[in-house]
Amino acid sequence: MGEWTGSVGVEAASPYRVITIENGERNLLNPGVMSALSAALVEADGDAGVEGIVLTGSGAVFCGGLDVPAIQAGADPVEFAQSLVALLSLIPTLGTPVTAAVNGDAVASGASLAAACDFAVGHPDVRIGTYEVSIGVWPMIAQVPVIKRIGAKAAMENVGSGEPFTAQRAHEVGLLQRIVAAGAEVEACTAWLRLASRGAAVYAGGRRSFYEFADMPYEQALRASLDRFTAMFKR
């Protein structure tokens, strides 16, 4: 791996953990930033005092996606893609609820990060979604969490056109659960996390099963749910 710029800020706002992407005006993702994000998520998930995680961006942008200029300058695109897949694969396996405070545009892989979270809020001027088709590239990885979150029909509206959703449209299709005033995104996330924390004792296994079942065929999910239900009463 090369020497990557950018960092991740971590703030302990007890009982929550605020993780902030910090990489220039667009908060672009490179392998170093994505590795730091993964590490911060794992650390927060392993802290018994943390009841919820808020993911946000520094400045006026949530995340502008992968650092394409770095790739164009010679960085290995496969390394970037592998880091992104690892990060997006990690989020559903955590036992702690994860929210997205979309403080500004969340585009390309930034949209996939927001989509991978349990709950997302943004202000009225944010844009969220992929744009790659508009520049002649298919968002092969970034599309996956968006499809999973809102379904193929709604996702194609954005992915196929390369035009990110407005905040209002993102709310209508389910990428954003709330639209709030600019600057109130983190507070709105923690308000939802306070509700989620009422079930903190069951979140670790419950959240993981939620995403596993979401990816299973209906009958298979029901059979798996019976096994998990039975296991709860055998402990």
N, C-alpha and C positions, 0 to 999 in steps of 0.2 A: 504494500500500500504506500502511496506517496505521502508527502507532507501536506496535510489539508488544513486550510484556514477555516474559521468559523467555530462556534462553540454552542453549548447549551447551558442556559441559566437554570438553576434549581432554587426554588424558594419554598421554605417550609412554612406554609400558612396553616398551622395546626387547626384541625386534623387533616388538612389537605396538602397536596404537593403540587406546586405550579412549575411546570417545565416549559421553558421558553426557547424557541429556536432563535439563534443569534448568528446570522451570517450575512451581513451587508444589508442593503436596502430591500432586497427581495427575499432574504432568508432562504437562499438556495441550499439544496441538499447535496452533500458529497459524502463519500464513505466515512470520513471522520465524524461529520455531524450526525449521520445516521447511526454510527456505532455509539456515539455519546448519548443520543436519544434512547437507544435500546438499553444502554447501561442504566440511565436515569430511571426509565420505566421499571426495569427489573428491581432496582434498589428500592424504589418507592413501594412496589408490590410486596417486597419482602419485609417492609417495616410495619410492625403490628400497630403502630400509632397512626398510620396513614389510612384514612377512610375513603379517599377519593383522589383522583389525579386530574389536573387541568393542563391541557396542552395548548400553547398559544405561541405567537410570534412577537418578536421585538419590533418596535417602530410602528409603521402603518401597514405592514403586510404580514399575513399569517405565514404563507410559504408559497414561493414561486415555482416549486418543483425542483427537478434535478438541475445541477449546475452544468447546463449544456455548454456554456463557453469553455469550461474546463475540459469537457470531452472533445470539443472542437480543437482545443489546443494540444491534444494528444493523450489525455487521460483515457484509461481503459473503460469503455462503456459497459462491458460485462461486469466489472467490479462494482460500478454504480448500480446496475440492475440487481446484482446479487445482494447488495446491501439493502436496497429498497424492499426486495422480496422478504428478506430476513426480518426487517422492521415491521412490515405489514403482517407477516405471519405471527409475530410475537404478540401483537396487541390483543387478539381474541383469546390467547391462552392465559392472560393475567387473571388473577382472582379479584382484583380491585377495579371498581368502575373508572372508566377513562372518558373525559369530556374534552370537547374542542371549543375553546374561546376564539372564534374566528374574528380577529381584530382588524382584518384587512383581507385583500384578495387571497383566495386559496385555490390556486390553479395547478393544472398538470398533476404531478405527484403530491402537491399540497392538498388538492381536492381529495386524493385517495386517503391521505392521513386523516382529514376531517371525517370522511365517510367511514373510516374504520373505527372511529370512536363511538361510544354508546349514545352520546348526546352532544349536540352541537348548536351553538348560538352564534349569531353574527349581527352586525349593524346594517342599516338599510342600504348602504352603498357598496357592500362587499359583492364580489363576483366569486362564484365557486363552480369549478368544473374543469374539464380538460380543454385544451386549445390546439393540441398537436396536429389534428387533421387540417387545420387552417394553414399550417406550414409544411404540409406534405408528409407527415409522420403519423402512424397509428399509435395511440397510447396503450401499447400492449399490456403493460403492467398496471398503470394508473387506472385503467378502466375497471379492473376487477372489483375493488371495494365499492365503487360507484354502482356497478351492476348489482352486486350483492345487497347493497343498501336500499336501492329504489326500484330494482327490477329492470329488465332489458328494455322495455318499451320507453320508459322515462329516461333511462340512461342514454339510449341512442339519440334522443333529442339533443343532448349535449355532445356526446362522443362523436356522433356521425357528422355534426355540423362544425365542430371545433369552436363553438360559441359558448363560453361559460354561462351558467345560469345567473340571473340577477338574484338578489337576496329574496325577493318576493317569490320568484319561481322556484328557487331552491327550497323555500319553506313549503310551497305547495306540493312538491314532489317528495319531500321528506329528507332532504340533505341537511336542512336546518330545522331544528325543533322550535326555535324561538328567534324572533327578530327584536333586538333591543337597541337602546341608544348607544352610540359610539362611546367606548370607555366602560360600559357596563357588562361586557362579555364575561369576564372572570367571575364577577359577582353573580351573574345569572347561572353560570355553571355550578358554583358552590351552593346556590339555592337548591338546584336539582340534586346535588350530591348529599345535601342534608336529608332529603327524602330517601335517597338510596341507602344512606347509612343506617336507617332504621332496620334494614335487613342485613347489616354487615356480617352477622354471624353465619349467614348462609350464602354470602356472595361468592366466596372462593370457588366452591364447586358449582354453584348455580350459574354463575356467569359463563364459566367454561362450557357447561352443558348447553346453555342457550345457543352459543355459536356453533357448537358441534351439531345440535339438532337442526339448526337453520340450514345446514349444508347436507342433511340427510333426506332421502325420500320419506314421505309421510309415515308409511307403515314401519319403516326401519327406525325412525325417530321415536315412534310410540313404543316399540319393543325395547329400545335403549332406555327410554324414560322409565319403563317399568323396572328395569334392572337397577337404575339409579335410585328410584323411589324405595325399592326394597332394601337397598344397601343403607339408606339413611336410618332405617329402623333396626338394622343389625349392628350398628356401631355400639 
